[in-house]
Amino acid sequence: MLNVVRMGRFKNLLIAAIAGFSGALALMAAQQPPTFAQAQPGIWEISGAPGIKAPIRQCIADIGALVRFEHRAKNCHAKVLRNFGSFTSFEYNCGSAGFGHSEIEALTPRSLKISTQGISDGLPFNYVLQAHRIDDCQQSATPARH
């Protein structure tokens, strides 16, 4: 009987811990840097990417993905280093694919300046992007993976 009571308490403690952890994750996801507060998902035109003359138009569902533009197809983890209202500095790591440091300045809610540098697939990169939101994503279109 005592073991049944202990198991019940353990189960309740485990459920409470999982609920608390889930709540903390949801809170962290909701707290985005003020740099992105007014920027909205949609079709963004991005210019300044190395080796690409014409601007790239992409449906971007998560504005935070612009932080790791060089590694947009990789699984990366980013953290905020500095945050000053319309300016945020990030560092991110993508394991064996490389790492980077990006600074994003919100010029307007529809215009961002992204300075980024780091190592991608063993090679250094360093460039500045201009990103402008131009439209909503089409309902039938699949958002770009980041």
C-alpha positions in Angstrom: 0.0 0.0 0.0 2.8 2.4 0.9 4.4 1.8 -2.6 1.1 2.7 -4.3 1.0 6.0 -2.4 4.6 6.8 -3.3 3.9 6.0 -6.9 0.9 8.3 -6.9 2.9 11.2 -5.4 5.8 10.6 -7.9 3.3 10.6 -10.8 1.8 13.9 -9.5 5.2 15.4 -9.1 6.3 14.3 -12.6 3.1 15.8 -14.1 3.7 19.1 -12.3 7.3 19.2 -13.5 6.3 18.6 -17.1 3.6 21.2 -17.0 6.0 23.8 -15.5 8.7 23.0 -18.1 6.1 23.3 -21.0 4.9 26.6 -19.6 8.5 27.9 -19.4 9.1 26.9 -23.0 5.9 28.7 -24.1 7.0 31.8 -22.2 10.5 31.8 -23.8 9.0 31.4 -27.3 6.6 34.3 -26.7 9.4 36.6 -25.5 11.0 37.7 -28.7 13.5 40.6 -28.9 11.9 44.1 -29.4 13.8 44.2 -32.7 11.3 41.7 -34.1 8.2 43.1 -32.2 6.6 44.9 -35.1 8.2 42.8 -38.0 5.7 40.2 -39.3 6.0 36.9 -41.1 5.4 37.2 -44.9 7.2 37.5 -48.1 10.6 39.2 -47.5 12.9 40.5 -50.2 16.5 40.0 -49.1 19.4 41.7 -50.9 23.1 41.6 -50.3 23.6 37.8 -50.2 27.1 36.9 -51.5 27.2 35.7 -55.1 23.5 36.5 -55.7 22.8 39.6 -57.9 19.0 39.7 -57.7 17.2 40.0 -54.4 15.9 36.7 -52.9 12.1 36.6 -52.3 11.2 34.2 -49.5 8.1 33.4 -47.5 9.4 33.6 -43.9 7.2 32.3 -41.2 9.7 33.0 -38.3 11.4 36.4 -38.5 14.0 35.1 -36.0 15.3 32.8 -38.7 16.9 35.8 -40.4 19.4 35.8 -37.5 21.1 32.7 -39.1 20.6 33.5 -42.8 23.9 31.9 -43.7 22.8 28.7 -42.0 19.1 28.9 -42.8 18.9 25.2 -43.9 20.7 24.0 -40.8 19.6 23.1 -37.3 21.1 25.9 -35.1 20.7 27.3 -31.6 20.8 31.1 -31.1 21.0 33.3 -28.1 20.7 37.0 -27.6 23.9 38.8 -26.6 22.7 42.4 -26.5 19.3 44.0 -26.9 18.8 47.7 -27.3 15.3 48.3 -28.6 15.6 48.4 -32.4 19.1 46.7 -32.3 19.8 43.1 -31.2 23.1 41.1 -31.3 23.0 37.3 -31.5 25.4 34.4 -31.6 24.4 31.0 -32.9 25.9 27.6 -33.3 25.1 24.9 -35.9 27.3 22.1 -34.7 29.7 20.8 -37.4 28.0 23.1 -40.0 29.5 26.2 -38.3 28.5 29.2 -36.2 27.8 32.9 -36.6 27.3 36.3 -35.0 24.5 38.5 -36.3 23.4 42.0 -35.6 19.9 43.0 -36.6 18.7 46.6 -36.7 15.0 47.3 -37.3 14.9 50.3 -39.5 11.1 50.2 -39.8 8.6 47.3 -39.1 9.0 46.3 -42.7 12.8 46.9 -43.1 15.7 45.2 -41.4 19.5 45.5 -41.7 21.3 42.3 -40.9 25.1 42.2 -40.4 26.4 38.6 -40.1 29.7 36.9 -39.9 31.1 33.5 -38.9 32.1 30.1 -40.3 30.0 28.1 -42.6 31.1 24.6 -43.7 34.7 25.4 -42.7 34.8 28.8 -44.6 34.5 32.3 -43.2 31.6 34.6 -44.2 31.0 38.3 -43.5 28.3 40.4 -45.2 25.4 42.8 -44.7 21.8 42.0 -45.9 18.8 44.3 -46.3 15.5 42.7 -45.8 12.2 44.3 -46.7 8.7 42.8 -46.1 6.8 43.1 -49.4 3.6 41.0 -49.0 1.8 38.2 -47.2 2.7 34.6 -48.0 0.2 32.8 -50.2 -2.0 30.4 -48.4 -1.1 27.5 -50.7 2.6 28.3 -50.6 4.8 26.4 -48.1 6.9 28.7 -45.9 10.7 28.4 -46.4 12.5 26.1 -44.0 15.0 27.7 -41.8 
